[in-house]
Amino acid sequence: MEQPKNRIRACYTPTTVTVYQAYRPEIGLPAAREGRFPVAWQRDRMTWIKPSFLWMMYRSGWATKGGQETILAIEISRQGFEWALRHACLSHYERGLHADRAAWKRQLKRAPARVQWDPERDLHMQPLPYRWGQGGRPGLAGSRDGYGWGVGLGDVTPLAQKVHALVRDDDLAAAGRLQPQELPYPVEDSLLAHLRS
């Protein structure tokens, strides 16, 4: 069956959706242990959340890149996640979706969230022909958990290492069973219409 070009896949429950971020251990380990980000975390920087486990593995080099050695799985409320989608702007200008570059820049400046569509990855980190969305929020200084919608977080670095070891051993079936099972996220087309080309 042909996949839609742009979609959101994620692990989710009736009330939460899981997203991933990579941090250096001094930030990620205390956050996982205490259930909130430490004071050292820069709350005023752009924060990108990724619903795709494999894209997070691609971005962090399976938790081996400097500053990305700790992978957190963060549960946020679906209500907050969908609010961000509804109010987001694409991170880049798209002819035909935006009236012109100036209109896009005005929208980007006002938007409380951003969405970027990136190629999904397979277990060998090769790009797939469809894209998934990652979201960003600038300036989260006032948010205790970094989002304002946080429900919980945990360290999934050991899981990343186990899946990576299975991929290196060419046991893709076992790696596929172990990785988080992400399903198409149930949103109405109208919620994403302003984010699709």
N, C-alpha and C positions, 0 to 999 in steps of 0.2 A: 504494500500500500504506500502511495506517495505521501511524504511528509509535507506539511505546510512549510513555506520558506522561513517564516518567523513564528516562533511559538515559545511558550514558557512551559518547561517541565520541572517538576520539583517533588520532593517528599512533603506531603502535607497531611493534616488531619482535618476534621471538621472546623477546627478553630485556629490552627497554626500552620505555618509554612517554614521549612528549614532552609536556611541560606548559609553560605560558607564564606569565611575570610581567613587570610593567612597573616600571622604576626610573628615578630621576633619573640623568643621565649620569655623575655622580661615583661612583655605585655600579655601574651597569650596564656601562659601558665597561671599567673595570678587571676586573670579573668575567669578561666575555667574553674579554678579552685574556689573563688569567692562569689562567682555568679554575677560579676559586674566588672567593668573595665577599670583598671587602676588609674590613679591620678596622673601617672606618666603618659597615658594615652592622649594623643593630640585630638581634642574634641572639635577643633575648628577646621580640620582638613576635610577634603572630600572623602566620603566613606562609600566604597563600592561593595555591594552584596551580590553574591552569585548563587543562584538556586541549583547550579549544576556542579555536582561533586567532581566529575571528570574535567570540566573546564578549570576548576580550582586546582586540580592536580597538574594540569597543563601549565597554568599560570605560575604555580609555585615549584614546578619541577619535582612533583611528588614530595613536597615539604623539604626540599634540599637547598633551595635558593636562599642566599643571605637575606635575613630579615623576614623570611617566610617559612620558618622552620616549625611553627606551631599552627595547625589548622583547627579553627573553631567551627563547630556546627552551632548555629544560633537559631533558636526558634523564635519567630516573631508572629504577632497576631495576623491572621488573614485580613482582618479589617484594616490594619495599618498598611499591610502590603498592597492591598487593592486601592487604598487611598493614595499611596505613592504612585501607583500606575496611572490612576485617574488624573493626577495633577502633574505628571512628569512631562518632560520635553525630551525629544531625541537629543543625544549628545553631539550630533552632527547635522548639518544642513542637508535636506533631502528635497531636490527639485520635484515639484508636483504635490508634495505634502505641505510645504511651507510656501507662503505667497512669494517671498524672496528672502535673501540672506539677512536683510535688516530686520524683517519680521521674526525670523528664527532667532536672531540674537536677542531681540527684546523678550521673546518668550522664554529663552534659555535663562536670561537674567532674573526673570520673575519666578520661574518654576522652582518649587521646593524639592524636586527630585528630577533625576535624569535617567534615561534608559539608553543602553547601547546594545545592539544585536551583534553577537559574535558567533563564529562557526562552532557548533558542538564538536566534541572530540570523541574518538573511540578509545579503547584501552591502550592502544599504541600511540595515542596522542595525535593521530592523523585527523585532519578536518573532515567533517561530514557535510553533506550537501544542504543541510538546514541550519538555521541559526536559532539561538536561544537568547533571552534577554538578561542582562545584568543591570542592576539599578544603583544609582549613586545619590547621596544626599550631602549637600554642602553644609558646613557650619552647624554641627550638632552639639555645640558647647553646653546647651541647657539640658541635655538629656543624660540622665544618670547611667543608662545602659547603652547609650550610643545610638539608640533608635527612637525611644519613646514608646515602642510597641513590644519590647522584649518580654519573652515569657521564660526563656531559659537558654543556657549555653553549655557546651561541653567540648572537651578536647578530643578530636577524631584523628589526631596524628598517628596513633598506633594502628588505626584502621587503614589509613593511607599507606603506611609502611607494609602492612600485610597484603593489601591489594597489589601494591607495586612489586612485592616479592613474587607473587603468583604470576604477574605479567612477565617478569624477567624469566621465570621458569616455564613460560609459554603455557601455563594452565589458565587459559582465558575463561573456560567454563567456571572454574572455581572463583576466579577474580570477579566475574560477572555476578555470581551468586552473592558474593561478599559485599560488593559495593552497594551503596544506598539505591533503592529502587525508586526511580523518579518517573512519575506519570504526567501526562498532559494536565496542566493546571486548569481547572474549570472556570474560565472567565468568559463573559459575553464578548462578542466581537466588538461591540461598541466601546468597551473598556480599553481596547488596544488600537482602535481605528486611528487615533491621532499619533500613533507610534509606528505605524507600518507604512512602507512605501508601496 
